């Protein structure tokens, strides 16, 4: 199924691409800007007093809706026009940003972030479809590369913008920065961008959307709930986790039996496609968790300002942008396994290097680790994404790209759920002895997180309690980083095994063909 070729002239192609790149920057800014504000949101004195579980949901609800709504957004674009759905996604994103900025409690923030994820999901596949319809084959790859480069710009801008806004205004201002971007992008979309539709329209898949969203939500809830009381035996934990796995299994069966599945599990019959996507999921699993605890380490335990924190993360963002180009060139010469697989092992080593971070670690070392890890991340992502799509037959590449985007977002959801839970539960275990002598009300108020403990320490004028909170958090961060390293290591080994040679992918494609 293909989108009608609109055959527009070169100057208009450039204008269309400029608008789409500008709109895409919005998605990537928002993936990183919230992290800078988490410390403030968690603080009972300056924010919402959100618990670790609520913060995990604030981050995870965005990725959850983004992951599960991608297919529905693409089908809606096929039916009603991709510009129509793109414009609706921008409008939803803007409205949800206003809601998030003035959310009165953590629940409101979580719901607003989920709505922002829905808006982002409506923007990504529609932008790709518009590029495919407006650019001829010989210029399409360059246009997609330029559009993809917006991710590096957004990832780098997010922490810096967030740092300036949080330091000079209130935490909600990190969402209001979206509004001028939405206004300009929406105007450009309506004035410049065409509205292609699919020649043969796909059917919507409401059952698949409900099952995938519900299954992931239940799984994430069970994992996050486990960290709130450090008790994995409670029925709220094991029952919801098990229910999530069952619903996801049912989703897979439904999609497998569907003639036109929104998420095609048959693609995973290809070993390289499966290995590459699983490896990417492990990478985004670790990245999301590291960004979560990294902000609390710098702002909370080390007392850095939001802007200083954003600047400390900048070398990592620059590394990712640089590593993407380096990885793509090296993979052509040496193959995906040696380049992406080894790069993922370097990422795992970078997570292990987090174990050297303490309260007085030189900031230069933190930035150096971030830069090297960022280069390795870029070198792992770009060649692997290209490789998992290249092993598919031409008529399956669109479906494979959608699956690839979804799997990466699922990795982010599970990363924030599981690694965030490990961080929270380990902290609660480590801080418990220091809270034992407090009155019950103060002990309960101080237990949820380091931010809550510091707030109680300030009220009681207990500098020793604040120091205990910092020490307990650093220990919890080390345990979390080691877990992320183990998962990333497994992903690297998987890539090395699956792409151990540069042999032809003809056999892989045969497996996926209708008669294979």
C-alpha positions as CSV (number, residue, x, y, z in Angstrom):
1,X,0.0,0.0,0.0
2,X,1.5,3.3,-1.1
3,X,0.7,7.0,-0.6
4,X,-0.2,9.0,-3.7
5,X,2.8,10.7,-5.3
6,X,2.1,14.4,-5.1
7,X,5.0,15.4,-7.4
8,X,5.5,18.9,-6.0
9,X,8.4,21.1,-7.1
10,X,11.8,21.4,-5.4
11,X,11.2,24.8,-3.6
12,X,8.0,23.5,-2.1
13,X,9.7,20.3,-1.1
14,X,12.2,22.3,0.9
15,X,9.5,24.3,2.6
16,X,7.6,21.2,3.5
17,X,10.7,19.6,5.0
18,X,11.5,22.7,7.0
19,X,8.1,22.7,8.6
20,X,8.2,19.0,9.4
21,X,11.7,19.3,10.9
22,X,10.6,22.2,13.0
23,X,7.6,20.2,14.3
24,X,9.7,17.2,15.0
25,X,12.1,19.2,17.2
26,X,9.1,19.6,19.5
27,X,8.9,15.8,20.1
28,X,12.6,15.5,21.0
29,X,12.7,18.6,23.2
30,X,10.0,17.1,25.3
31,X,11.7,13.8,25.7
32,X,14.5,15.4,27.7
33,X,13.2,18.7,29.1
34,X,10.9,17.2,31.8
35,X,13.9,15.5,33.4
36,X,15.4,18.8,34.4
37,X,12.2,19.7,36.3
38,X,11.8,16.4,38.1
39,X,13.8,17.5,41.1
40,X,11.5,20.5,41.6
41,X,8.3,18.5,41.0
42,X,9.4,16.0,43.7
43,X,10.2,18.7,46.2
44,X,7.3,19.3,48.7
45,X,8.4,22.9,49.1
46,X,8.8,24.0,45.5
47,X,6.7,21.5,43.5
48,X,4.0,18.9,43.9
49,X,5.8,16.7,46.4
50,X,5.5,13.9,43.9
51,X,6.6,10.4,45.0
52,X,9.1,8.4,42.9
53,X,6.2,6.3,41.6
54,X,4.3,9.4,40.5
55,X,7.4,10.8,38.8
56,X,7.9,7.4,37.0
57,X,4.3,7.7,35.7
58,X,4.9,11.3,34.6
59,X,7.8,10.1,32.4
60,X,6.3,6.8,31.5
61,X,2.8,7.9,30.5
62,X,4.3,9.9,27.7
63,X,6.2,6.9,26.3
64,X,3.3,4.6,26.9
65,X,0.8,6.5,24.8
66,X,3.4,7.4,22.3
67,X,4.3,3.7,21.8
68,X,0.8,2.3,21.5
69,X,-0.9,5.1,19.5
70,X,1.7,5.1,16.6
71,X,-0.2,2.6,14.5
72,X,-3.6,4.1,15.1
73,X,-2.2,7.5,14.0
74,X,-0.8,6.1,10.8
75,X,-4.1,4.4,9.9
76,X,-6.0,7.6,10.7
77,X,-3.6,9.5,8.4
78,X,-4.2,7.0,5.6
79,X,-7.9,7.5,5.9
80,X,-8.3,11.2,6.7
81,X,-5.1,12.7,5.4
82,X,-1.7,12.8,7.1
83,X,-1.7,16.6,7.3
84,X,-5.0,16.5,9.1
85,X,-3.8,14.1,11.7
86,X,-0.4,15.9,12.0
87,X,-2.2,19.2,12.7
88,X,-4.5,17.5,15.2
89,X,-1.5,16.0,16.9
90,X,0.1,19.5,17.2
91,X,-3.1,20.9,18.7
92,X,-3.4,18.1,21.2
93,X,0.3,18.5,22.2
94,X,-0.2,22.2,22.7
95,X,-3.3,21.9,24.8
96,X,-1.8,19.1,26.9
97,X,1.3,21.3,27.5
98,X,-0.9,24.0,29.0
99,X,-2.6,21.4,31.2
100,X,0.8,20.0,32.4
101,X,2.2,23.5,33.1
102,X,-0.6,24.3,35.6
103,X,-1.3,20.8,36.9
104,X,-2.4,21.1,40.5
105,X,-1.2,17.6,41.5
106,X,0.8,14.7,40.3
107,X,-2.3,12.9,38.8
108,X,-3.1,15.9,36.6
109,X,0.5,16.0,35.4
110,X,0.5,12.3,34.6
111,X,-2.7,12.6,32.6
112,X,-1.4,15.6,30.7
113,X,1.8,13.9,29.9
114,X,-0.1,10.9,28.5
115,X,-2.1,13.3,26.3
116,X,1.2,14.8,25.1
117,X,2.4,11.4,24.2
118,X,-0.8,10.8,22.1
119,X,-0.1,14.1,20.3
120,X,3.5,13.1,19.6
121,X,2.4,9.8,18.3
122,X,0.1,11.5,15.8
123,X,3.0,13.6,14.5
124,X,5.7,11.0,13.9
125,X,4.2,8.5,11.4
126,X,2.3,11.2,9.5
127,X,5.5,13.3,9.0
128,X,7.2,10.2,7.5
129,X,4.3,9.6,5.2
130,X,4.2,13.2,4.0
131,X,8.0,13.0,3.2
132,X,7.4,9.8,1.3
133,X,4.6,11.4,-0.7
134,X,6.3,14.7,-1.5
135,X,9.9,13.7,-2.2
136,X,11.0,11.6,-5.2
137,X,12.9,8.4,-4.6
138,X,16.3,10.0,-5.3
139,X,15.8,12.7,-2.7
140,X,13.8,10.8,-0.1
141,X,16.7,9.4,1.8
142,X,18.3,12.8,2.3
143,X,15.0,14.3,3.4
144,X,14.5,11.5,6.0
145,X,18.0,12.0,7.2
146,X,17.4,15.7,7.7
147,X,14.2,15.0,9.5
148,X,15.9,12.5,11.7
149,X,18.6,14.9,12.6
150,X,16.0,17.0,14.4
151,X,16.3,14.5,17.2
152,X,19.9,15.6,18.0
153,X,18.8,19.2,18.1
154,X,15.9,18.6,20.3
155,X,17.8,16.3,22.7
156,X,20.5,18.9,23.1
157,X,18.1,21.9,23.5
158,X,15.8,20.2,26.0
159,X,18.0,20.2,29.1
160,X,19.4,23.7,28.3
161,X,16.0,25.3,27.8
162,X,14.7,23.4,30.8
163,X,17.6,24.6,33.0
164,X,17.0,28.2,32.1
165,X,13.3,28.0,32.7
166,X,13.4,26.1,36.0
167,X,16.1,28.4,37.4
168,X,14.2,31.6,36.5
169,X,10.5,30.6,36.7
170,X,8.5,27.7,38.1
171,X,8.7,24.0,37.0
172,X,5.6,24.3,34.8
173,X,7.4,26.7,32.5
174,X,9.2,23.8,30.9
175,X,5.9,22.9,29.2
176,X,5.0,26.4,28.1
177,X,8.1,26.5,25.8
178,X,6.1,24.1,23.6
179,X,3.4,26.7,22.8
180,X,5.3,29.0,20.4
181,X,6.8,26.0,18.6
182,X,3.3,24.5,18.3
183,X,1.9,27.8,17.0
184,X,4.6,28.2,14.3
185,X,4.6,24.6,13.3
186,X,0.8,24.4,13.1
187,X,0.7,27.6,10.9
188,X,3.4,26.1,8.6
189,X,1.6,22.8,8.4
190,X,-1.7,24.4,7.4
191,X,-0.1,26.7,4.8
192,X,2.6,24.7,3.3
193,X,2.2,20.9,3.8
194,X,0.0,18.8,1.5
195,X,-2.5,16.3,2.7
196,X,-1.7,12.9,1.2
197,X,-3.9,9.9,1.8
198,X,-3.2,6.2,1.2
199,X,-4.4,4.8,-2.2
200,X,-5.7,1.7,-0.4
201,X,-6.7,2.6,3.2
202,X,-5.8,0.5,6.2
203,X,-8.5,-0.4,8.6
204,X,-8.3,1.0,12.1
205,X,-7.4,-1.5,14.8
206,X,-9.2,-0.4,18.0
207,X,-8.9,-3.8,19.7
208,X,-5.2,-3.8,19.1
209,X,-4.9,-0.3,20.5
210,X,-6.9,-1.2,23.6
211,X,-5.0,-4.4,24.3
212,X,-1.5,-3.0,23.7
213,X,-2.1,0.1,25.8
214,X,-3.9,-1.8,28.6
215,X,-1.2,-4.5,28.7
216,X,1.7,-2.1,28.9
217,X,-0.1,0.0,31.5
218,X,-0.8,-3.0,33.7
219,X,2.8,-4.2,33.4
220,X,4.2,-0.7,34.2
221,X,1.8,-0.3,37.1
222,X,2.9,-3.6,38.7
223,X,6.6,-2.7,38.3
224,X,6.2,0.8,39.7
225,X,3.9,-0.3,42.5
226,X,6.6,-2.7,43.6
227,X,8.9,0.1,44.4
228,X,6.6,2.1,46.6
229,X,6.6,-0.4,49.5
230,X,9.6,-2.6,48.4
231,X,7.3,-5.7,48.6
232,X,7.0,-7.8,45.4
233,X,4.6,-10.3,47.1
234,X,1.6,-7.9,47.4
235,X,-1.2,-8.8,45.0
236,X,-1.2,-5.3,43.6
237,X,2.2,-6.0,42.3
238,X,2.2,-9.6,41.1
239,X,-1.4,-9.7,39.9
240,X,-1.2,-6.5,37.8
241,X,2.2,-7.5,36.4
242,X,0.9,-11.0,35.5
243,X,-2.3,-9.5,34.0
244,X,-0.2,-7.1,31.9
245,X,1.8,-10.0,30.5
246,X,-1.4,-12.0,29.7
247,X,-3.0,-9.0,27.9
248,X,0.2,-8.4,25.9
249,X,0.2,-12.1,24.9
250,X,-3.4,-11.8,23.9
251,X,-2.5,-8.7,21.8
252,X,0.2,-10.7,20.0
253,X,-2.3,-13.6,19.2
254,X,-4.9,-11.1,17.9
255,X,-2.4,-9.3,15.7
256,X,-0.9,-12.6,14.4
257,X,-4.3,-13.8,13.3
258,X,-5.3,-10.5,11.8
259,X,-5.1,-10.1,8.0
260,X,-4.0,-6.4,8.3
261,X,-2.4,-6.1,11.8
262,X,-1.4,-2.7,13.1
263,X,1.6,-4.4,14.9
264,X,2.8,-7.3,12.8
265,X,4.4,-9.9,15.1
266,X,5.3,-12.1,12.0
267,X,8.1,-9.7,11.3
268,X,9.9,-11.2,14.3
269,X,10.3,-14.5,12.5
270,X,13.4,-12.8,11.1
271,X,16.2,-13.4,13.6
272,X,18.1,-10.2,12.7
273,X,15.0,-8.1,12.9
274,X,14.2,-9.6,16.3
275,X,17.7,-9.2,17.7
276,X,18.2,-5.7,16.5
277,X,14.9,-4.5,17.9
278,X,15.5,-6.2,21.3
279,X,19.0,-4.7,21.4
280,X,17.5,-1.2,20.7
281,X,14.9,-1.8,23.4
282,X,17.7,-2.7,25.9
283,X,19.5,0.5,25.0
284,X,16.5,2.8,25.5
285,X,15.7,0.9,28.6
286,X,19.0,2.0,30.1
287,X,19.0,5.5,28.6
288,X,15.7,6.4,30.1
289,X,16.6,5.0,33.5
290,X,20.0,6.9,33.5
291,X,18.3,10.2,32.6
292,X,15.9,9.7,35.4
293,X,18.4,9.1,38.2
294,X,21.0,11.4,36.7
295,X,18.9,14.5,37.2
296,X,18.3,13.7,40.9
297,X,22.0,13.0,41.3
298,X,23.1,16.3,40.0
299,X,20.4,18.6,41.3
300,X,19.5,16.7,44.5
301,X,22.6,15.0,45.9
302,X,25.1,17.5,44.5
303,X,23.0,20.6,44.8
304,X,23.6,21.9,41.2
305,X,21.2,24.3,39.6
306,X,18.9,23.2,36.8
307,X,20.9,25.1,34.1
308,X,24.2,23.6,35.4
309,X,22.5,20.2,35.2
310,X,21.5,20.8,31.6
311,X,25.0,21.9,30.7
312,X,26.4,18.7,32.3
313,X,24.2,16.6,30.1
314,X,25.1,18.5,26.9
315,X,28.3,16.5,26.1
316,X,26.2,13.3,26.1
317,X,23.7,14.9,23.6
318,X,26.6,16.1,21.4
319,X,28.1,12.6,21.6
320,X,24.9,11.0,20.3
321,X,24.7,13.4,17.4
322,X,28.3,12.8,16.5
323,X,28.1,9.0,17.0
324,X,25.2,8.6,14.6
325,X,27.3,9.7,11.6
326,X,30.4,7.8,12.7
327,X,28.5,4.6,13.3
328,X,26.8,4.7,9.9
329,X,30.1,5.1,8.1
330,X,31.9,2.4,10.1
331,X,29.1,-0.1,9.7
332,X,29.4,0.1,5.9
333,X,33.0,-1.0,6.2
334,X,33.0,-3.4,9.2
335,X,29.4,-4.5,9.5
336,X,26.6,-3.9,12.0
337,X,27.7,-6.5,14.6
338,X,31.3,-5.2,15.2
339,X,30.2,-1.6,15.2
340,X,26.8,-1.5,16.9
341,X,27.4,-4.5,19.1
342,X,30.7,-3.3,20.4
343,X,29.2,0.2,20.8
344,X,26.4,-1.2,23.0
345,X,29.1,-2.9,25.1
346,X,30.7,0.5,25.5
347,X,27.4,1.9,26.6
348,X,27.2,-0.9,29.3
349,X,30.7,0.1,30.4
350,X,29.5,3.7,30.6
351,X,26.7,2.7,32.9
352,X,29.2,0.8,35.1
353,X,31.3,4.0,35.2
354,X,28.4,5.6,37.0
355,X,29.4,3.5,39.9
356,X,32.4,5.9,40.3
357,X,30.1,8.9,40.7
358,X,30.0,10.2,44.3
359,X,29.1,13.5,46.0
360,X,32.6,15.0,45.3
361,X,33.3,13.4,41.9
362,X,34.9,15.9,39.5
363,X,32.2,17.2,37.1
364,X,34.7,16.8,34.2
365,X,34.7,13.1,34.8
366,X,30.9,13.0,34.7
367,X,30.9,14.9,31.4
368,X,33.6,12.7,29.9
369,X,31.7,9.6,30.7
370,X,28.6,11.2,29.2
371,X,30.4,12.2,26.0
372,X,31.9,8.7,25.4
373,X,28.6,7.0,26.2
374,X,26.7,9.4,23.9
375,X,29.1,8.6,21.0
376,X,28.6,4.9,21.7
377,X,24.8,5.3,21.8
378,X,24.7,7.1,18.5
379,X,27.0,4.5,16.9
380,X,24.7,1.7,18.2
381,X,21.4,3.3,17.2
382,X,21.9,4.5,13.7
383,X,23.4,1.4,12.1
384,X,21.0,-1.0,14.0
385,X,17.9,0.9,12.9
386,X,19.1,0.8,9.3
387,X,20.0,-2.9,9.5
388,X,16.7,-4.1,11.0
389,X,14.8,-2.3,8.3
390,X,17.1,-3.4,5.5
391,X,16.6,-7.1,6.2
392,X,12.9,-6.8,5.4
393,X,11.4,-7.1,1.9
394,X,10.5,-3.8,0.3
395,X,6.8,-4.2,0.9
396,X,7.4,-4.8,4.7
397,X,9.7,-1.8,5.4
398,X,6.9,0.5,6.4
399,X,5.5,-1.9,8.9
400,X,9.0,-2.7,10.1
401,X,9.7,0.9,10.7
402,X,6.5,1.3,12.8
403,X,7.4,-1.8,14.8
404,X,10.9,-0.5,15.4
405,X,9.7,2.9,16.7
406,X,7.2,1.1,19.0
407,X,9.7,-1.3,20.4
408,X,12.1,1.6,21.3
409,X,9.3,3.4,23.2
410,X,8.4,0.2,25.0
411,X,12.0,-0.1,26.1
412,X,11.7,3.4,27.5
413,X,8.4,2.5,29.3
414,X,10.0,-0.6,30.9
415,X,13.2,1.3,31.7
416,X,11.5,4.0,33.7
417,X,9.2,1.4,35.4
418,X,11.8,-1.1,36.4
419,X,14.9,1.0,36.9
420,X,12.9,3.7,38.6
421,X,11.5,1.0,40.9
422,X,15.0,-0.3,41.7
423,X,16.1,3.2,42.5
424,X,13.2,3.9,44.8
425,X,13.1,0.5,46.6
426,X,16.9,0.6,47.2
427,X,16.8,4.1,48.5
428,X,14.0,3.2,50.9
429,X,16.0,0.2,52.2
430,X,19.2,2.3,52.7
431,X,17.5,5.3,54.3
432,X,15.4,3.2,56.8
433,X,18.1,3.0,59.6
434,X,18.5,6.8,59.5
435,X,14.7,7.3,59.9
436,X,14.2,4.8,62.7
437,X,14.5,7.3,65.5
438,X,12.0,9.8,64.0
439,X,8.4,10.2,65.1
440,X,6.1,8.1,63.0
441,X,4.6,11.1,61.1
442,X,8.1,12.5,60.2
443,X,9.3,9.0,59.3
444,X,6.4,8.5,56.9
445,X,6.9,11.9,55.4
446,X,10.7,11.3,54.8
447,X,10.5,7.8,53.5
448,X,9.3,8.1,49.9
449,X,12.4,9.8,48.3
450,X,15.6,11.7,49.0
451,X,13.7,14.9,48.2
452,X,11.1,14.2,50.9
453,X,13.9,13.2,53.3
454,X,15.7,16.5,52.7
455,X,12.5,18.4,53.3
456,X,12.0,16.8,56.7
457,X,15.7,17.3,57.5
458,X,15.3,21.0,56.9
459,X,12.2,21.2,59.1
460,X,13.9,19.4,61.9
461,X,17.3,21.2,61.4
462,X,19.0,17.8,61.0
463,X,22.0,18.2,58.7
464,X,23.0,14.6,59.4
465,X,19.6,13.4,58.0
466,X,20.2,15.3,54.8
467,X,23.6,13.8,54.5
468,X,22.2,10.3,55.0
469,X,19.7,11.0,52.2
470,X,22.5,11.9,49.8
471,X,24.5,8.9,50.7
472,X,21.5,6.5,50.4
473,X,20.6,8.0,47.1
474,X,24.1,7.5,45.7
475,X,24.1,3.9,46.7
476,X,20.6,3.4,45.1
477,X,21.9,5.1,41.9
478,X,24.9,2.7,41.8
479,X,22.6,-0.4,42.1
480,X,20.3,1.0,39.3
481,X,23.3,1.8,37.0
482,X,24.6,-1.7,37.5
483,X,21.3,-3.1,36.5
484,X,21.2,-0.9,33.4
485,X,24.7,-2.0,32.5
486,X,23.7,-5.7,32.7
487,X,20.8,-5.2,30.4
488,X,22.8,-3.2,27.9
489,X,25.5,-5.8,27.9
490,X,23.0,-8.5,27.0
491,X,21.8,-6.3,24.1
492,X,25.4,-5.9,22.9
493,X,26.1,-9.6,23.0
494,X,22.8,-10.3,21.1
495,X,23.8,-7.9,18.4
496,X,27.2,-9.4,18.0
497,X,25.7,-12.9,17.7
498,X,22.9,-11.9,15.3
499,X,25.1,-9.7,13.0
500,X,28.3,-11.7,13.3
501,X,28.9,-11.6,9.5
502,X,28.0,-9.3,6.6
503,X,26.4,-12.1,4.5
504,X,23.5,-11.4,2.2
505,X,20.0,-11.0,3.8
506,X,18.3,-13.0,1.0
507,X,17.6,-15.9,3.3
508,X,16.2,-13.6,6.0
509,X,13.9,-12.0,3.4
510,X,12.7,-15.4,2.2
511,X,11.6,-16.3,5.8
512,X,9.4,-13.2,5.8
513,X,7.9,-13.6,2.3
514,X,4.3,-14.7,2.1
515,X,5.3,-18.2,1.0
516,X,8.3,-18.4,3.4
